[in-house]
Structures are given as C-alpha cells and as structure tokens.
Amino acid sequence: MAVKERLSDDKFPLLMDRKTVAEYLGFSVATVDKAVKYGGLDKAMTSPSYLNRTYYIKPKVNKWVEGL
C-alpha cells in the first residue's frame, strides 16, 4: 500500500474535525481521543451548540503540540 502524502500545514483548515486533526498531527483517531481524554488536547476543542459537532482550533492545537 502506498503512503499517503500529507498536506502542508497551511493547507489544513482553521477548524478541523477529529479525523482531520488526526491527519494533521500524524496520529490515529484513537490516539487523538486519548490525547483529549488524558493529554490536555481538549483545550483545543470547541463545540458550538448550533453546529452540534466538535472542532479543533488549529492555533490551539499548535500550542498544545508546543507544550509537549
């Protein structure tokens, strides 16, 4: 199976869903879930009530990565 090319950081959107943030970080979705539960990545999340979805804010994700 061929390795999928990762987009450059500037090609990822400001608000990312769980699957997109996993790709952005190079993690699996399960690892993102664990980082939210145990690693503090929940501080990068937002859940607008009118959208009924959870998004990750790219600058806050970057800040979380810098703190690792």
C-alpha positions as CSV (number, residue, x, y, z in Angstrom):
1,M,0.0,0.0,0.0
2,A,1.4,3.4,-0.9
3,V,2.0,6.0,1.8
4,K,-0.5,8.9,1.5
5,E,1.2,12.3,1.1
6,R,0.4,14.6,4.0
7,L,-0.8,18.1,3.2
8,S,1.4,21.0,4.2
9,D,0.3,22.8,7.4
10,D,-1.0,25.8,5.6
11,K,-3.4,23.6,3.7
12,F,-5.2,22.4,6.8
13,P,-8.3,24.4,7.8
14,L,-8.6,26.7,10.9
15,L,-11.3,24.4,12.3
16,M,-10.7,20.7,12.0
17,D,-12.8,17.7,12.8
18,R,-11.4,14.7,14.7
19,K,-10.2,12.8,11.5
20,T,-8.6,15.9,10.1
21,V,-6.8,16.8,13.3
22,A,-5.5,13.2,13.5
23,E,-4.1,13.6,10.0
24,Y,-2.6,17.0,10.9
25,L,-0.8,15.6,13.9
26,G,0.1,12.3,12.3
27,F,-1.9,10.4,14.9
28,S,-4.6,7.8,14.6
29,V,-8.2,8.9,15.6
30,A,-7.9,6.7,18.7
31,T,-4.7,8.5,19.7
32,V,-6.5,11.8,19.3
33,D,-9.3,10.6,21.6
34,K,-6.7,9.6,24.2
35,A,-4.9,12.9,23.9
36,V,-8.3,14.6,24.5
37,K,-9.1,12.4,27.5
38,Y,-5.6,12.3,29.1
39,G,-3.3,14.7,27.4
40,G,-4.9,18.1,27.5
41,L,-5.9,18.3,23.8
42,D,-9.4,19.1,25.0
43,K,-8.3,22.7,25.5
44,A,-8.1,23.0,21.7
45,M,-11.7,21.8,21.2
46,T,-14.8,23.8,20.6
47,S,-18.4,22.6,20.3
48,P,-20.7,25.3,19.0
49,S,-24.2,24.3,20.0
50,Y,-25.7,25.5,16.8
51,L,-23.5,23.1,14.8
52,N,-23.8,20.1,17.1
53,R,-20.2,19.0,16.2
54,T,-16.9,19.2,17.8
55,Y,-14.0,21.0,16.1
56,Y,-10.3,21.5,17.0
57,I,-8.9,25.0,16.6
58,K,-5.7,24.9,14.7
59,P,-3.7,27.6,16.6
60,K,-4.7,25.9,19.9
61,V,-3.7,22.5,18.6
62,N,-0.3,24.0,17.6
63,K,0.0,25.5,21.1
64,W,-0.7,22.1,22.6
65,V,1.9,20.5,20.4
66,E,4.5,23.1,21.5
67,G,3.8,22.2,25.2
68,L,4.6,18.5,24.6
